[in-house]
Amino acid sequence: PAPPAKRSPITTHVLDTTRGRPAENIPIVLETVAVADGSSWSVSGLTDADGRIGNLLPPDHVLQPGHYCITFDCDQYLRSTTGVGGFYPRVPIHFTVKPSQVKEHYHVPLLLNPYGYGTYRGS
């Protein structure tokens, strides 16, 4: 069998738990907050029809230990699906990459509904 395809070290997806469907066209921003090498950067993307963004960073990007934040701009999506919007127009999720885990893959999903959200470390 062929080796698995390389992917961005950080990926995400959004699932609309009210509709039981992927949430398409949600803008997201991934940024460093405080990382070991002192670098500061941000990248952005838009969820696809499957509610995913798999190419935030190049597959060969080397993560630094430290704190990152991925922010989901949910307002327009919630307005278009509910007609009135939701309680959380933006959802920032802060997470930590430990020194012993810099070579691991981080999947940071968002489970979204108009009046709540959840997240977990996926695979």
C-alpha positions in Angstrom: 0.0 0.0 0.0 1.0 3.6 -0.6 2.2 5.7 2.4 -0.5 8.0 3.8 -0.6 11.5 2.1 1.1 14.2 4.0 -1.2 16.8 5.4 -1.2 20.1 7.3 -0.1 19.5 10.9 -3.2 21.3 12.1 -6.6 20.6 10.5 -10.2 21.4 11.5 -13.8 20.8 10.6 -17.1 22.3 11.7 -20.2 20.2 12.3 -23.6 21.9 12.7 -25.2 19.8 15.4 -28.6 21.3 15.0 -28.8 20.4 11.3 -26.7 17.3 11.6 -24.6 18.5 8.7 -21.1 19.9 7.9 -21.0 23.7 8.2 -19.8 25.1 4.9 -18.2 28.5 4.2 -17.2 29.4 7.8 -14.1 31.6 7.8 -11.4 30.6 10.3 -8.1 32.0 11.4 -5.3 30.0 12.9 -2.6 32.0 14.7 0.3 31.7 17.1 -0.3 33.2 20.5 3.1 32.4 22.2 5.4 29.8 20.7 9.0 28.7 21.6 10.8 30.4 18.7 8.9 33.7 19.2 7.4 33.6 15.7 4.1 35.3 15.1 1.9 34.3 12.1 -1.7 33.7 11.1 -3.3 31.9 8.3 -6.9 31.7 7.2 -9.3 29.5 5.3 -12.9 28.7 4.6 -14.6 25.4 5.4 -15.4 23.3 2.3 -18.7 21.5 1.5 -17.6 18.8 4.0 -17.1 21.5 6.7 -13.3 20.9 6.6 -10.1 22.8 6.1 -7.2 20.4 5.6 -4.6 22.8 4.1 -4.1 25.5 6.7 -0.4 24.9 6.8 2.0 23.2 4.4 2.5 19.5 5.2 6.2 20.1 6.0 5.4 23.0 8.5 7.3 22.4 11.7 5.1 23.2 14.7 6.8 25.0 17.6 5.9 24.2 21.2 3.5 26.8 22.6 0.0 28.2 22.4 -2.1 28.6 19.3 -5.6 29.9 18.7 -8.1 28.9 16.0 -11.0 31.3 15.6 -14.2 30.4 13.8 -16.3 33.3 12.5 -19.7 31.7 12.8 -22.0 34.8 12.6 -22.8 34.8 8.9 -23.2 31.0 8.8 -25.6 31.1 11.8 -27.6 34.0 10.3 -28.0 32.2 7.0 -29.1 28.9 8.6 -31.3 30.2 11.5 -32.4 33.6 10.1 -31.4 35.4 13.3 -27.8 34.3 14.1 -26.6 32.7 17.3 -25.3 33.5 20.7 -21.6 33.0 19.8 -20.7 35.0 16.7 -17.1 34.0 17.0 -15.6 31.0 18.7 -11.9 31.1 19.6 -10.3 27.8 20.7 -6.9 28.1 22.4 -4.7 25.0 22.5 -1.2 24.0 23.5 1.4 22.0 21.6 3.8 20.5 24.1 7.5 20.1 23.3 7.1 16.3 23.2 4.2 16.5 20.7 5.5 18.8 18.0 5.5 16.0 15.4 2.0 15.0 16.1 -1.1 15.9 14.0 -3.6 18.3 15.6 -7.2 18.1 14.5 -9.3 20.8 16.2 -13.0 20.4 15.3 -15.9 22.6 16.3 -19.4 21.2 17.1 -21.7 24.2 16.5 -25.3 25.1 17.2 -26.9 28.5 17.7 -26.6 28.6 21.5 -23.6 26.4 22.2 -20.5 24.7 20.9 -18.1 22.0 21.8 -14.6 20.9 20.8 -12.2 18.1 21.4 -8.8 17.0 20.1 -9.5 14.8 17.1 -7.2 12.6 15.1 
